[in-house]
Amino acid sequence: MSSRSEVMLIPWDPLSEPHRTLLYKQRVECSWYMEMVQEIWRDDQIRGDKCIYWIVLPADEFVGEKRERLMDTAASINAKPCQPTHTEFIPIGHISLDSKNDKVKKLDLDIPSEKVFWVTTFFISQNRQGKGIGGAAMDAIHRIAAQEPLSAKTLMLDTVERGDQLREEFAIATYGGVPKLPNQDWYSRRGYRPIKIVQNYYDVADKNGKVWETKTVFMRKDLG
């Protein structure tokens, strides 16, 4: 059975030091927002403002590999109780559904006033990329979003506008190379449509400390 059909999503436990430590390590590998994990994202997850899930593959996918393991211990998601299994798992990435996004309020986006979640904090370990896991994780997060306790009606996300992501100098500095498929096109294939483009929405420096002039595209997918 392929990795794509075996992807599972398990809630991140903000009260667990091993969960916080491994999420921090993955954010370091990602190179963005690692400083948010220990306190800000911990509190956001407890309040339900963030709903971070681990992306998990079966243990037999890691034969001969030494990988860090966690226990399924999260007792809530979206600030509502959930039942942890207390079983061991190996996370190879993470993804979040955020119920709040205060930064976009000034943008006057064409989105409903409720039942909207933002797909954010999406990361897959580099040695597991290009194997269909990202697409499987998106399929799984769509199913979770539509169910209780989230009951989402609309999903939103933002990403670098396709033309900017294909700029060679920016792509090499940010991603290590020009992507074969820009994020905008990848999300379009999964039912997201662009609703607005904003210049210089982000001002986060890359790993070399440079802040790039870029456009951000906001994309929307309606569920059910």
GILIN-V712345 format. One record per residue. N is the residue number from 0. RES is the residue in three letters. NEAR is the number of other ideal C-beta (glycine too) atoms within 12 Angstrom. D_LAST is the distance of its C-alpha to the last C-alpha in Angstrom with 2 decimals. Layout:
n: (N	N)
res: (RES	RES)
near: (NEAR	NEAR)
d_last: (D_LAST	D_LAST)
This chain:
n: (0	1	2	3	4	5	6	7	8	9	10	11	12	13	14	15	16	17	18	19	20	21	22	23	24	25	26	27	28	29	30	31	32	33	34	35	36	37	38	39	40	41	42	43	44	45	46	47	48	49	50	51	52	53	54	55	56	57	58	59	60	61	62	63	64	65	66	67	68	69	70	71	72	73	74	75	76	77	78	79	80	81	82	83	84	85	86	87	88	89	90	91	92	93	94	95	96	97	98	99	100	101	102	103	104	105	106	107	108	109	110	111	112	113	114	115	116	117	118	119	120	121	122	123	124	125	126	127	128	129	130	131	132	133	134	135	136	137	138	139	140	141	142	143	144	145	146	147	148	149	150	151	152	153	154	155	156	157	158	159	160	161	162	163	164	165	166	167	168	169	170	171	172	173	174	175	176	177	178	179	180	181	182	183	184	185	186	187	188	189	190	191	192	193	194	195	196	197	198	199	200	201	202	203	204	205	206	207	208	209	210	211	212	213	214	215	216	217	218	219	220	221	222	223)
res: (MET	SER	SER	ARG	SER	GLU	VAL	MET	LEU	ILE	PRO	TRP	ASP	PRO	LEU	SER	GLU	PRO	HIS	ARG	THR	LEU	LEU	TYR	LYS	GLN	ARG	VAL	GLU	CYS	SER	TRP	TYR	MET	GLU	MET	VAL	GLN	GLU	ILE	TRP	ARG	ASP	ASP	GLN	ILE	ARG	GLY	ASP	LYS	CYS	ILE	TYR	TRP	ILE	VAL	LEU	PRO	ALA	ASP	GLU	PHE	VAL	GLY	GLU	LYS	ARG	GLU	ARG	LEU	MET	ASP	THR	ALA	ALA	SER	ILE	ASN	ALA	LYS	PRO	CYS	GLN	PRO	THR	HIS	THR	GLU	PHE	ILE	PRO	ILE	GLY	HIS	ILE	SER	LEU	ASP	SER	LYS	ASN	ASP	LYS	VAL	LYS	LYS	LEU	ASP	LEU	ASP	ILE	PRO	SER	GLU	LYS	VAL	PHE	TRP	VAL	THR	THR	PHE	PHE	ILE	SER	GLN	ASN	ARG	GLN	GLY	LYS	GLY	ILE	GLY	GLY	ALA	ALA	MET	ASP	ALA	ILE	HIS	ARG	ILE	ALA	ALA	GLN	GLU	PRO	LEU	SER	ALA	LYS	THR	LEU	MET	LEU	ASP	THR	VAL	GLU	ARG	GLY	ASP	GLN	LEU	ARG	GLU	GLU	PHE	ALA	ILE	ALA	THR	TYR	GLY	GLY	VAL	PRO	LYS	LEU	PRO	ASN	GLN	ASP	TRP	TYR	SER	ARG	ARG	GLY	TYR	ARG	PRO	ILE	LYS	ILE	VAL	GLN	ASN	TYR	TYR	ASP	VAL	ALA	ASP	LYS	ASN	GLY	LYS	VAL	TRP	GLU	THR	LYS	THR	VAL	PHE	MET	ARG	LYS	ASP	LEU	GLY)
near: (11	14	27	21	17	25	36	32	38	39	45	46	34	34	19	27	17	23	36	31	21	33	42	27	24	35	29	19	23	28	22	22	27	24	15	26	34	24	14	23	32	26	18	31	39	27	20	26	27	38	42	45	42	43	43	37	36	19	19	12	28	23	11	8	16	8	22	22	21	33	23	29	26	34	22	23	37	33	23	20	14	26	15	23	18	15	17	21	36	30	42	40	42	43	45	44	47	35	32	24	28	12	19	25	11	11	21	11	28	18	29	16	10	13	22	30	39	37	43	33	37	36	35	31	32	18	16	29	26	17	24	19	35	32	28	30	41	34	24	32	40	30	22	34	38	23	22	14	22	35	20	33	20	33	40	39	42	35	36	37	31	26	19	31	32	25	22	16	19	27	24	19	22	31	29	15	16	20	25	14	20	26	34	29	22	25	33	20	18	29	21	29	22	27	23	23	23	24	17	16	26	24	14	22	14	22	19	13	10	16	16	29	17	32	27	32	34	34	35	31	31	22	27	15)
d_last: (28.51	27.27	26.41	22.97	22.02	23.76	22.18	21.69	20.80	23.26	23.47	26.33	29.06	30.50	33.48	34.59	37.12	36.45	32.71	33.65	36.38	34.31	31.51	34.36	35.75	32.51	32.22	35.83	34.99	32.13	34.72	32.48	32.28	34.24	36.07	32.95	32.46	35.25	34.93	32.24	29.31	30.83	30.72	27.26	25.90	27.87	26.54	22.90	22.83	22.31	20.59	22.44	22.01	24.59	23.75	25.79	27.31	29.42	33.05	34.41	32.98	35.69	38.83	41.80	39.92	40.67	37.44	36.90	35.24	33.56	32.93	29.58	30.70	28.00	28.01	25.12	21.89	20.49	23.80	22.88	24.90	23.95	26.24	27.88	29.28	32.37	32.25	33.26	31.03	31.52	29.14	29.09	26.88	24.40	21.19	20.05	17.19	19.09	18.38	21.26	22.46	25.51	26.78	24.25	25.00	27.76	25.73	23.98	20.65	18.06	15.53	14.58	17.16	15.23	12.44	13.12	14.35	16.55	16.91	20.71	23.77	22.79	25.87	27.04	30.76	32.55	33.96	30.53	28.97	28.51	27.66	23.92	23.39	21.60	18.92	18.65	18.48	15.58	13.64	14.77	14.01	10.31	10.38	12.70	10.94	7.98	10.93	14.00	15.96	13.77	10.54	9.46	7.22	9.04	11.20	14.60	17.62	21.00	23.42	26.71	26.64	27.26	30.76	31.93	30.70	32.75	35.89	38.23	40.07	36.99	35.13	38.17	38.75	35.17	33.81	37.07	36.48	34.56	31.16	30.67	27.09	26.34	23.50	21.97	21.89	20.63	17.55	17.09	16.98	13.98	11.89	13.47	15.39	18.59	19.00	22.45	25.45	27.94	31.41	32.71	29.87	31.05	34.72	34.70	37.66	37.45	39.51	42.61	42.18	41.26	38.66	37.27	36.42	32.79	29.82	26.43	23.24	20.19	16.82	13.27	9.81	6.72	3.80	0.00)
